């Protein structure tokens, strides 16, 4: 249906997010835990296994693994390394603005 989508994440993605929020942005553990809990309420957490080595940045590979496991049509990102792929195994890799435009069609 027009304008509908499902959001997925994985334990690897949530772990990377928690580490980044703590190290780069100085978030406290309780604030991080609260955010991860909120995300996991709206996005199923998929179990994945590290196996892809497509991009040099390993966390980017975890995104691709999650997308494959979720049978995603899109990966929505601002990450330039992921965006440079354009597609991966028939999964479109797009910016948020392009995704929103697609949803409106």
Phi and psi in radians as a Rosetta constraint file:
Dihedral C 1 N 2 CA 2 C 2 CIRCULARHARMONIC -0.960 0.35
Dihedral N 2 CA 2 C 2 N 3 CIRCULARHARMONIC 2.277 0.35
Dihedral C 2 N 3 CA 3 C 3 CIRCULARHARMONIC 1.456 0.35
Dihedral N 3 CA 3 C 3 N 4 CIRCULARHARMONIC 0.043 0.35
Dihedral C 3 N 4 CA 4 C 4 CIRCULARHARMONIC -1.797 0.35
Dihedral N 4 CA 4 C 4 N 5 CIRCULARHARMONIC 2.556 0.35
Dihedral C 4 N 5 CA 5 C 5 CIRCULARHARMONIC -2.743 0.35
Dihedral N 5 CA 5 C 5 N 6 CIRCULARHARMONIC 2.837 0.35
Dihedral C 5 N 6 CA 6 C 6 CIRCULARHARMONIC -2.037 0.35
Dihedral N 6 CA 6 C 6 N 7 CIRCULARHARMONIC 2.455 0.35
Dihedral C 6 N 7 CA 7 C 7 CIRCULARHARMONIC -1.837 0.35
Dihedral N 7 CA 7 C 7 N 8 CIRCULARHARMONIC 2.356 0.35
Dihedral C 7 N 8 CA 8 C 8 CIRCULARHARMONIC -2.239 0.35
Dihedral N 8 CA 8 C 8 N 9 CIRCULARHARMONIC 2.689 0.35
Dihedral C 8 N 9 CA 9 C 9 CIRCULARHARMONIC -2.519 0.35
Dihedral N 9 CA 9 C 9 N 10 CIRCULARHARMONIC 3.099 0.35
Dihedral C 9 N 10 CA 10 C 10 CIRCULARHARMONIC -2.393 0.35
Dihedral N 10 CA 10 C 10 N 11 CIRCULARHARMONIC 2.896 0.35
Dihedral C 10 N 11 CA 11 C 11 CIRCULARHARMONIC -1.050 0.35
Dihedral N 11 CA 11 C 11 N 12 CIRCULARHARMONIC -0.703 0.35
Dihedral C 11 N 12 CA 12 C 12 CIRCULARHARMONIC -1.080 0.35
Dihedral N 12 CA 12 C 12 N 13 CIRCULARHARMONIC -0.716 0.35
Dihedral C 12 N 13 CA 13 C 13 CIRCULARHARMONIC -1.170 0.35
Dihedral N 13 CA 13 C 13 N 14 CIRCULARHARMONIC -0.781 0.35
Dihedral C 13 N 14 CA 14 C 14 CIRCULARHARMONIC -1.126 0.35
Dihedral N 14 CA 14 C 14 N 15 CIRCULARHARMONIC -0.659 0.35
Dihedral C 14 N 15 CA 15 C 15 CIRCULARHARMONIC -1.122 0.35
Dihedral N 15 CA 15 C 15 N 16 CIRCULARHARMONIC -0.799 0.35
Dihedral C 15 N 16 CA 16 C 16 CIRCULARHARMONIC -1.078 0.35
Dihedral N 16 CA 16 C 16 N 17 CIRCULARHARMONIC -0.729 0.35
Dihedral C 16 N 17 CA 17 C 17 CIRCULARHARMONIC -1.074 0.35
Dihedral N 17 CA 17 C 17 N 18 CIRCULARHARMONIC -0.785 0.35
Dihedral C 17 N 18 CA 18 C 18 CIRCULARHARMONIC -1.069 0.35
Dihedral N 18 CA 18 C 18 N 19 CIRCULARHARMONIC -0.777 0.35
Dihedral C 18 N 19 CA 19 C 19 CIRCULARHARMONIC -1.108 0.35
Dihedral N 19 CA 19 C 19 N 20 CIRCULARHARMONIC -0.723 0.35
Dihedral C 19 N 20 CA 20 C 20 CIRCULARHARMONIC -1.156 0.35
Dihedral N 20 CA 20 C 20 N 21 CIRCULARHARMONIC -0.771 0.35
Dihedral C 20 N 21 CA 21 C 21 CIRCULARHARMONIC -1.080 0.35
Dihedral N 21 CA 21 C 21 N 22 CIRCULARHARMONIC -0.652 0.35
Dihedral C 21 N 22 CA 22 C 22 CIRCULARHARMONIC -1.286 0.35
Dihedral N 22 CA 22 C 22 N 23 CIRCULARHARMONIC -0.885 0.35
Dihedral C 22 N 23 CA 23 C 23 CIRCULARHARMONIC -1.308 0.35
Dihedral N 23 CA 23 C 23 N 24 CIRCULARHARMONIC -0.804 0.35
Dihedral C 23 N 24 CA 24 C 24 CIRCULARHARMONIC -1.469 0.35
Dihedral N 24 CA 24 C 24 N 25 CIRCULARHARMONIC -0.591 0.35
Dihedral C 24 N 25 CA 25 C 25 CIRCULARHARMONIC -2.020 0.35
Dihedral N 25 CA 25 C 25 N 26 CIRCULARHARMONIC -0.029 0.35
Dihedral C 25 N 26 CA 26 C 26 CIRCULARHARMONIC 1.185 0.35
Dihedral N 26 CA 26 C 26 N 27 CIRCULARHARMONIC 0.446 0.35
Dihedral C 26 N 27 CA 27 C 27 CIRCULARHARMONIC -1.168 0.35
Dihedral N 27 CA 27 C 27 N 28 CIRCULARHARMONIC 2.562 0.35
Dihedral C 27 N 28 CA 28 C 28 CIRCULARHARMONIC -1.419 0.35
Dihedral N 28 CA 28 C 28 N 29 CIRCULARHARMONIC 2.667 0.35
Dihedral C 28 N 29 CA 29 C 29 CIRCULARHARMONIC -0.992 0.35
Dihedral N 29 CA 29 C 29 N 30 CIRCULARHARMONIC -0.690 0.35
Dihedral C 29 N 30 CA 30 C 30 CIRCULARHARMONIC -1.182 0.35
Dihedral N 30 CA 30 C 30 N 31 CIRCULARHARMONIC -0.643 0.35
Dihedral C 30 N 31 CA 31 C 31 CIRCULARHARMONIC -1.186 0.35
Dihedral N 31 CA 31 C 31 N 32 CIRCULARHARMONIC -0.706 0.35
Dihedral C 31 N 32 CA 32 C 32 CIRCULARHARMONIC -1.099 0.35
Dihedral N 32 CA 32 C 32 N 33 CIRCULARHARMONIC -0.816 0.35
Dihedral C 32 N 33 CA 33 C 33 CIRCULARHARMONIC -1.047 0.35
Dihedral N 33 CA 33 C 33 N 34 CIRCULARHARMONIC -0.689 0.35
Dihedral C 33 N 34 CA 34 C 34 CIRCULARHARMONIC -1.116 0.35
Dihedral N 34 CA 34 C 34 N 35 CIRCULARHARMONIC -0.752 0.35
Dihedral C 34 N 35 CA 35 C 35 CIRCULARHARMONIC -1.136 0.35
Dihedral N 35 CA 35 C 35 N 36 CIRCULARHARMONIC -0.813 0.35
Dihedral C 35 N 36 CA 36 C 36 CIRCULARHARMONIC -1.079 0.35
Dihedral N 36 CA 36 C 36 N 37 CIRCULARHARMONIC -0.656 0.35
Dihedral C 36 N 37 CA 37 C 37 CIRCULARHARMONIC -1.126 0.35
Dihedral N 37 CA 37 C 37 N 38 CIRCULARHARMONIC -0.742 0.35
Dihedral C 37 N 38 CA 38 C 38 CIRCULARHARMONIC -1.121 0.35
Dihedral N 38 CA 38 C 38 N 39 CIRCULARHARMONIC -0.742 0.35
Dihedral C 38 N 39 CA 39 C 39 CIRCULARHARMONIC -1.103 0.35
Dihedral N 39 CA 39 C 39 N 40 CIRCULARHARMONIC -0.772 0.35
Dihedral C 39 N 40 CA 40 C 40 CIRCULARHARMONIC -1.192 0.35
Dihedral N 40 CA 40 C 40 N 41 CIRCULARHARMONIC -0.264 0.35
Dihedral C 40 N 41 CA 41 C 41 CIRCULARHARMONIC -1.349 0.35
Dihedral N 41 CA 41 C 41 N 42 CIRCULARHARMONIC -0.489 0.35
Dihedral C 41 N 42 CA 42 C 42 CIRCULARHARMONIC -1.884 0.35
Dihedral N 42 CA 42 C 42 N 43 CIRCULARHARMONIC -0.222 0.35
Dihedral C 42 N 43 CA 43 C 43 CIRCULARHARMONIC -2.279 0.35
Dihedral N 43 CA 43 C 43 N 44 CIRCULARHARMONIC 2.058 0.35
Dihedral C 43 N 44 CA 44 C 44 CIRCULARHARMONIC -0.968 0.35
Dihedral N 44 CA 44 C 44 N 45 CIRCULARHARMONIC 2.418 0.35
Dihedral C 44 N 45 CA 45 C 45 CIRCULARHARMONIC -1.670 0.35
Dihedral N 45 CA 45 C 45 N 46 CIRCULARHARMONIC 1.972 0.35
Dihedral C 45 N 46 CA 46 C 46 CIRCULARHARMONIC -1.580 0.35
Dihedral N 46 CA 46 C 46 N 47 CIRCULARHARMONIC 2.463 0.35
Dihedral C 46 N 47 CA 47 C 47 CIRCULARHARMONIC -1.523 0.35
Dihedral N 47 CA 47 C 47 N 48 CIRCULARHARMONIC 2.103 0.35
Dihedral C 47 N 48 CA 48 C 48 CIRCULARHARMONIC -2.181 0.35
Dihedral N 48 CA 48 C 48 N 49 CIRCULARHARMONIC 2.892 0.35
Dihedral C 48 N 49 CA 49 C 49 CIRCULARHARMONIC -2.214 0.35
Dihedral N 49 CA 49 C 49 N 50 CIRCULARHARMONIC 2.265 0.35
Dihedral C 49 N 50 CA 50 C 50 CIRCULARHARMONIC -1.032 0.35
Dihedral N 50 CA 50 C 50 N 51 CIRCULARHARMONIC 2.081 0.35
Dihedral C 50 N 51 CA 51 C 51 CIRCULARHARMONIC -2.574 0.35
Dihedral N 51 CA 51 C 51 N 52 CIRCULARHARMONIC -0.298 0.35
Dihedral C 51 N 52 CA 52 C 52 CIRCULARHARMONIC -1.589 0.35
Dihedral N 52 CA 52 C 52 N 53 CIRCULARHARMONIC 2.515 0.35
Dihedral C 52 N 53 CA 53 C 53 CIRCULARHARMONIC -2.424 0.35
Dihedral N 53 CA 53 C 53 N 54 CIRCULARHARMONIC 0.972 0.35
Dihedral C 53 N 54 CA 54 C 54 CIRCULARHARMONIC -1.427 0.35
Dihedral N 54 CA 54 C 54 N 55 CIRCULARHARMONIC -0.741 0.35
Dihedral C 54 N 55 CA 55 C 55 CIRCULARHARMONIC -1.996 0.35
Dihedral N 55 CA 55 C 55 N 56 CIRCULARHARMONIC 2.675 0.35
Dihedral C 55 N 56 CA 56 C 56 CIRCULARHARMONIC -1.142 0.35
Dihedral N 56 CA 56 C 56 N 57 CIRCULARHARMONIC -0.573 0.35
Dihedral C 56 N 57 CA 57 C 57 CIRCULARHARMONIC -1.451 0.35
Dihedral N 57 CA 57 C 57 N 58 CIRCULARHARMONIC 1.834 0.35
Dihedral C 57 N 58 CA 58 C 58 CIRCULARHARMONIC -0.975 0.35
Dihedral N 58 CA 58 C 58 N 59 CIRCULARHARMONIC -0.674 0.35
Dihedral C 58 N 59 CA 59 C 59 CIRCULARHARMONIC -1.028 0.35
Dihedral N 59 CA 59 C 59 N 60 CIRCULARHARMONIC -0.537 0.35
Dihedral C 59 N 60 CA 60 C 60 CIRCULARHARMONIC -1.129 0.35
Dihedral N 60 CA 60 C 60 N 61 CIRCULARHARMONIC -0.631 0.35
Dihedral C 60 N 61 CA 61 C 61 CIRCULARHARMONIC -1.141 0.35
Dihedral N 61 CA 61 C 61 N 62 CIRCULARHARMONIC -0.575 0.35
Dihedral C 61 N 62 CA 62 C 62 CIRCULARHARMONIC -1.145 0.35
Dihedral N 62 CA 62 C 62 N 63 CIRCULARHARMONIC -0.606 0.35
Dihedral C 62 N 63 CA 63 C 63 CIRCULARHARMONIC -1.084 0.35
Dihedral N 63 CA 63 C 63 N 64 CIRCULARHARMONIC -0.810 0.35
Dihedral C 63 N 64 CA 64 C 64 CIRCULARHARMONIC -1.094 0.35
Dihedral N 64 CA 64 C 64 N 65 CIRCULARHARMONIC -0.699 0.35
Dihedral C 64 N 65 CA 65 C 65 CIRCULARHARMONIC -1.092 0.35
Dihedral N 65 CA 65 C 65 N 66 CIRCULARHARMONIC -0.708 0.35
Dihedral C 65 N 66 CA 66 C 66 CIRCULARHARMONIC -1.123 0.35
Dihedral N 66 CA 66 C 66 N 67 CIRCULARHARMONIC -0.764 0.35
Dihedral C 66 N 67 CA 67 C 67 CIRCULARHARMONIC -1.076 0.35
Dihedral N 67 CA 67 C 67 N 68 CIRCULARHARMONIC -0.729 0.35
Dihedral C 67 N 68 CA 68 C 68 CIRCULARHARMONIC -1.118 0.35
Dihedral N 68 CA 68 C 68 N 69 CIRCULARHARMONIC -0.849 0.35
Dihedral C 68 N 69 CA 69 C 69 CIRCULARHARMONIC -1.093 0.35
Dihedral N 69 CA 69 C 69 N 70 CIRCULARHARMONIC -0.614 0.35
Dihedral C 69 N 70 CA 70 C 70 CIRCULARHARMONIC -1.403 0.35
Dihedral N 70 CA 70 C 70 N 71 CIRCULARHARMONIC -0.114 0.35
Dihedral C 70 N 71 CA 71 C 71 CIRCULARHARMONIC 0.984 0.35
Dihedral N 71 CA 71 C 71 N 72 CIRCULARHARMONIC 0.811 0.35
Dihedral C 71 N 72 CA 72 C 72 CIRCULARHARMONIC -1.270 0.35
Dihedral N 72 CA 72 C 72 N 73 CIRCULARHARMONIC 2.638 0.35
Dihedral C 72 N 73 CA 73 C 73 CIRCULARHARMONIC -1.601 0.35
Dihedral N 73 CA 73 C 73 N 74 CIRCULARHARMONIC -0.486 0.35
Dihedral C 73 N 74 CA 74 C 74 CIRCULARHARMONIC -2.413 0.35
Dihedral N 74 CA 74 C 74 N 75 CIRCULARHARMONIC 2.584 0.35
Dihedral C 74 N 75 CA 75 C 75 CIRCULARHARMONIC -1.975 0.35
Dihedral N 75 CA 75 C 75 N 76 CIRCULARHARMONIC 2.146 0.35
Dihedral C 75 N 76 CA 76 C 76 CIRCULARHARMONIC -1.827 0.35
Dihedral N 76 CA 76 C 76 N 77 CIRCULARHARMONIC 2.109 0.35
Dihedral C 76 N 77 CA 77 C 77 CIRCULARHARMONIC -2.703 0.35
Dihedral N 77 CA 77 C 77 N 78 CIRCULARHARMONIC 2.835 0.35
Dihedral C 77 N 78 CA 78 C 78 CIRCULARHARMONIC -1.936 0.35
Dihedral N 78 CA 78 C 78 N 79 CIRCULARHARMONIC 0.020 0.35
Dihedral C 78 N 79 CA 79 C 79 CIRCULARHARMONIC -1.261 0.35
Dihedral N 79 CA 79 C 79 N 80 CIRCULARHARMONIC 2.108 0.35
Dihedral C 79 N 80 CA 80 C 80 CIRCULARHARMONIC -1.159 0.35
Dihedral N 80 CA 80 C 80 N 81 CIRCULARHARMONIC -0.531 0.35
Dihedral C 80 N 81 CA 81 C 81 CIRCULARHARMONIC -1.183 0.35
Dihedral N 81 CA 81 C 81 N 82 CIRCULARHARMONIC -0.777 0.35
Dihedral C 81 N 82 CA 82 C 82 CIRCULARHARMONIC -1.152 0.35
Dihedral N 82 CA 82 C 82 N 83 CIRCULARHARMONIC -0.775 0.35
Dihedral C 82 N 83 CA 83 C 83 CIRCULARHARMONIC -1.068 0.35
Dihedral N 83 CA 83 C 83 N 84 CIRCULARHARMONIC -0.524 0.35
Dihedral C 83 N 84 CA 84 C 84 CIRCULARHARMONIC -1.132 0.35
Dihedral N 84 CA 84 C 84 N 85 CIRCULARHARMONIC -0.360 0.35
Dihedral C 84 N 85 CA 85 C 85 CIRCULARHARMONIC -1.289 0.35
Dihedral N 85 CA 85 C 85 N 86 CIRCULARHARMONIC -0.499 0.35
Dihedral C 85 N 86 CA 86 C 86 CIRCULARHARMONIC 1.145 0.35
Dihedral N 86 CA 86 C 86 N 87 CIRCULARHARMONIC -0.912 0.35
Dihedral C 86 N 87 CA 87 C 87 CIRCULARHARMONIC -2.490 0.35
Dihedral N 87 CA 87 C 87 N 88 CIRCULARHARMONIC 2.749 0.35
Dihedral C 87 N 88 CA 88 C 88 CIRCULARHARMONIC -2.578 0.35
Dihedral N 88 CA 88 C 88 N 89 CIRCULARHARMONIC 2.072 0.35
Dihedral C 88 N 89 CA 89 C 89 CIRCULARHARMONIC 0.831 0.35
Dihedral N 89 CA 89 C 89 N 90 CIRCULARHARMONIC 0.891 0.35
Dihedral C 89 N 90 CA 90 C 90 CIRCULARHARMONIC 1.144 0.35
Dihedral N 90 CA 90 C 90 N 91 CIRCULARHARMONIC 0.310 0.35
Dihedral C 90 N 91 CA 91 C 91 CIRCULARHARMONIC -1.826 0.35
Dihedral N 91 CA 91 C 91 N 92 CIRCULARHARMONIC 2.103 0.35
Dihedral C 91 N 92 CA 92 C 92 CIRCULARHARMONIC -1.281 0.35
Dihedral N 92 CA 92 C 92 N 93 CIRCULARHARMONIC 2.370 0.35
Dihedral C 92 N 93 CA 93 C 93 CIRCULARHARMONIC -1.960 0.35
Dihedral N 93 CA 93 C 93 N 94 CIRCULARHARMONIC 1.976 0.35
Dihedral C 93 N 94 CA 94 C 94 CIRCULARHARMONIC -2.345 0.35
Dihedral N 94 CA 94 C 94 N 95 CIRCULARHARMONIC 2.822 0.35
Dihedral C 94 N 95 CA 95 C 95 CIRCULARHARMONIC -1.354 0.35
Dihedral N 95 CA 95 C 95 N 96 CIRCULARHARMONIC 2.867 0.35
Dihedral C 95 N 96 CA 96 C 96 CIRCULARHARMONIC -1.036 0.35
Dihedral N 96 CA 96 C 96 N 97 CIRCULARHARMONIC -0.755 0.35
Dihedral C 96 N 97 CA 97 C 97 CIRCULARHARMONIC -1.098 0.35
Dihedral N 97 CA 97 C 97 N 98 CIRCULARHARMONIC -0.697 0.35
Dihedral C 97 N 98 CA 98 C 98 CIRCULARHARMONIC -1.175 0.35
Dihedral N 98 CA 98 C 98 N 99 CIRCULARHARMONIC -0.658 0.35
Dihedral C 98 N 99 CA 99 C 99 CIRCULARHARMONIC -1.119 0.35
Dihedral N 99 CA 99 C 99 N 100 CIRCULARHARMONIC -0.774 0.35
Dihedral C 99 N 100 CA 100 C 100 CIRCULARHARMONIC -1.111 0.35
Dihedral N 100 CA 100 C 100 N 101 CIRCULARHARMONIC -0.650 0.35
Dihedral C 100 N 101 CA 101 C 101 CIRCULARHARMONIC -1.101 0.35
Dihedral N 101 CA 101 C 101 N 102 CIRCULARHARMONIC -0.748 0.35
Dihedral C 101 N 102 CA 102 C 102 CIRCULARHARMONIC -1.102 0.35
Dihedral N 102 CA 102 C 102 N 103 CIRCULARHARMONIC -0.717 0.35
Dihedral C 102 N 103 CA 103 C 103 CIRCULARHARMONIC -1.073 0.35
Dihedral N 103 CA 103 C 103 N 104 CIRCULARHARMONIC -0.563 0.35
Dihedral C 103 N 104 CA 104 C 104 CIRCULARHARMONIC -1.322 0.35
Dihedral N 104 CA 104 C 104 N 105 CIRCULARHARMONIC -0.328 0.35
